[in-house]
């Protein structure tokens, strides 16, 4: 039996999302709109969802609490993506992505205060280094963007909060729900918002419907979908305050390294600093000794919600 299953699942998510991040922009570069890429991603969630339900012998939890938690988790993730589409249309991506990369801060604060999660000194240092590394991957010193009163800034903050809250509820729901049921509702939520993405698409503009359009997008987005499934399992067995910064810092670390090796990009000094901090953070979070039973969560003062 694997002694630290959360770490295995977190590393799988990190690897899949890292590779996904290196190539996710290719279909858009070839003329396939990002809004339609979202639709492809929503469809790509179906195969992992079928696998998960098969693994659970098709035992889907459908009580009111499970449906509420599941749809909330899914809509926070997919809805954040919808807001991000509009944000990057009207605002500077070099400022938007460093802002939303700090979403683990929200997860950590909520988990520390509501779930009473704790970690040791190595874990705490790893969390801090991971959070410091995140904005550096997308940092740019380019000037010319306006500041806090702009709509893109409000949208970026909304995405930050949505994805941070999603991480908290993913951990909370895992205490009373199966990971397979959570992922099913995440998939359902993504599909429900697909018509919104289609409505946001300029269908009068040229769209690449060839292999480098939807088919290439499907091959890339399946990496994201599988990573999302293993992330749910990582939250089930691990602490949110550790899983969230590890996956969110580790994935861009792999993306940056792949961009350097395969795409021949030259990293800036800030990106090199981000790589170094993320690598050190990942090592510290991985070697931090376990201090509580995996799968347990606490809300308020000592109310145990269980887990398995």
SVG drawing of the C-alpha trace seen along z (x, -y; Angstrom):
<svg xmlns="http://www.w3.org/2000/svg" viewBox="-31 -53 49 55">
<polyline fill="none" stroke="black" stroke-width="0.4" points="0.0,0.0 1.3,-3.5 2.0,-5.3 1.5,-8.8 -1.1,-8.5 -1.8,-12.2 1.7,-12.9 1.5,-10.4 -1.8,-12.0 -0.4,-15.5 2.7,-14.7 0.6,-13.2 -1.5,-16.4 1.6,-18.5 3.1,-16.5 0.0,-16.4 -0.8,-20.1 2.8,-21.0 2.8,-19.4 -0.6,-20.8 0.6,-24.3 3.4,-24.1 1.2,-23.3 -2.3,-24.6 -1.8,-27.8 -1.1,-26.0 -4.7,-25.5 -5.4,-29.2 -2.2,-30.0 -3.5,-27.9 -6.8,-29.7 -9.1,-27.8 -10.8,-30.2 -10.1,-29.8 -13.8,-29.7 -14.2,-26.6 -11.1,-25.2 -13.1,-25.4 -15.9,-23.4 -13.3,-20.8 -12.0,-20.7 -15.5,-20.1 -15.9,-17.2 -12.4,-15.9 -13.6,-15.6 -16.1,-12.9 -13.6,-10.0 -11.9,-10.5 -15.4,-10.8 -16.5,-7.5 -13.3,-5.9 -13.9,-7.3 -17.5,-6.2 -16.5,-2.7 -13.9,-2.6 -16.7,-3.4 -19.0,-0.8 -21.3,-3.6 -22.3,-4.5 -23.0,-8.2 -23.9,-10.2 -27.0,-12.2 -28.2,-13.5 -28.8,-17.3 -25.4,-18.0 -23.4,-16.0 -25.1,-17.7 -24.6,-21.1 -20.9,-20.6 -20.2,-18.9 -21.9,-21.6 -20.4,-24.4 -16.9,-23.0 -17.5,-22.6 -19.1,-26.0 -16.4,-27.8 -13.8,-26.2 -15.6,-26.5 -17.1,-29.9 -13.7,-31.2 -12.5,-30.0 -15.4,-31.9 -14.4,-35.1 -10.8,-34.6 -11.7,-34.5 -13.2,-38.0 -10.4,-39.3 -7.7,-38.4 -9.6,-40.0 -9.8,-43.4 -6.7,-43.4 -3.0,-42.6 -2.3,-38.9 1.2,-39.6 -0.6,-41.1 -3.7,-38.9 -2.0,-35.6 0.3,-36.5 -2.8,-37.7 -4.8,-34.5 -1.8,-32.4 -2.2,-33.4 -5.5,-31.5 -3.8,-29.0 -3.6,-31.8 -7.4,-31.7 -7.4,-27.9 -4.7,-28.0 -6.4,-30.7 -9.8,-29.0 -8.3,-25.6 -6.2,-26.9 -9.1,-28.8 -12.1,-26.4 -10.5,-23.0 -7.8,-23.6 -5.2,-22.1 -1.6,-22.4 1.9,-21.5 5.4,-21.4 8.2,-23.9 9.4,-22.3 5.9,-22.3 5.3,-25.9 8.5,-27.0 7.6,-25.1 4.1,-26.8 5.7,-30.2 8.3,-29.5 5.6,-28.1 3.4,-31.1 6.4,-33.4 7.3,-31.5 3.8,-31.6 3.7,-35.3 7.3,-35.1 6.4,-32.6 4.3,-35.2 5.9,-38.4 6.7,-41.0 8.1,-44.5 6.2,-45.8 4.5,-49.1 1.3,-50.7 -1.5,-48.9 -3.8,-50.8 -4.5,-49.8 -6.9,-48.8 -10.1,-50.6 -10.2,-48.6 -12.7,-45.8 -10.0,-43.3 -8.5,-43.7 -11.9,-43.0 -12.3,-39.9 -8.8,-38.7 -9.6,-39.0 -12.9,-37.2 -11.1,-34.3 -8.5,-34.2 -11.3,-33.9 -13.3,-31.4 -10.4,-29.0 -9.2,-29.5 -12.6,-28.7 -12.9,-25.8 -9.8,-24.2 -11.3,-24.6 -14.6,-23.0 -12.8,-20.2 -11.1,-19.3 -14.3,-19.8 -16.5,-17.7 -14.0,-14.9 -14.8,-14.4 -18.4,-13.3 -18.3,-12.4 -16.4,-10.0 -13.8,-11.6 -15.6,-10.0 -18.9,-11.8 -17.1,-15.1 -15.4,-14.7 -18.7,-13.7 -20.4,-17.0 -17.3,-18.9 -17.7,-17.4 -21.4,-18.2 -20.8,-21.8 -18.2,-22.2 -20.7,-20.9 -23.5,-23.1 -21.4,-26.2 -20.3,-25.1 -23.2,-26.9 -22.0,-30.1 -18.6,-29.6 -20.2,-29.1 -22.2,-32.3 -18.9,-34.1 -17.4,-32.9 -17.3,-35.1 -18.6,-32.5 -18.2,-34.9 -14.5,-35.0 -12.4,-32.3 -12.1,-29.1 -9.6,-26.3 -11.7,-23.1 -8.8,-21.0 -6.5,-18.7 -4.6,-21.6 -7.9,-23.0 -10.3,-20.8 -8.4,-17.6 -5.1,-19.1 -7.1,-20.8 -8.6,-17.5 -5.2,-15.8 -3.9,-18.7 -7.0,-19.2 -7.3,-15.5 -4.1,-16.1 -5.9,-18.9 -8.9,-16.6 -6.8,-13.7 -4.9,-16.1 -8.1,-17.5 -9.2,-14.0 -6.0,-13.1 -6.2,-16.5 -9.5,-15.5 -7.8,-12.3 -4.9,-14.4 -7.2,-16.6 -9.0,-13.5 -5.8,-12.1 -3.7,-15.2 -4.0,-18.6 -5.4,-21.4 -2.7,-23.7 0.0,-21.4 -1.7,-20.0 -2.8,-23.4 0.6,-25.2 2.4,-22.1 0.3,-21.6 0.0,-25.2 3.8,-25.8 4.9,-22.5 2.9,-22.6 4.3,-26.0 7.7,-24.7 7.4,-21.8 5.8,-24.1 8.7,-26.5 11.3,-23.7 9.6,-22.3 9.4,-25.7 13.2,-26.0 14.1,-22.5 11.5,-21.9 10.5,-25.4 13.9,-27.0 12.7,-30.0 15.1,-32.0 13.9,-32.5 14.1,-35.9 15.8,-36.3 12.4,-36.4 11.3,-33.2 14.6,-31.5 14.0,-32.7 10.5,-31.3 11.8,-27.9 14.3,-27.8 11.8,-28.7 9.2,-26.2 11.7,-23.4 12.8,-24.0 9.2,-24.3 8.2,-21.0 11.0,-19.2 10.1,-20.6 6.4,-19.9 7.2,-16.3 9.5,-15.5 7.4,-17.1 6.4,-14.3 2.7,-13.3 1.1,-14.7 -2.5,-13.7 -4.7,-10.9 -5.2,-11.4 -8.7,-12.1 -9.9,-13.7 -11.1,-17.3 -12.1,-19.5 -14.5,-22.4 -14.8,-24.8 -13.6,-23.5 -13.2,-19.8 -16.1,-18.6 -14.7,-15.6 -16.2,-15.1 -14.6,-11.7 -13.2,-10.6 -11.7,-7.3"/>
</svg>
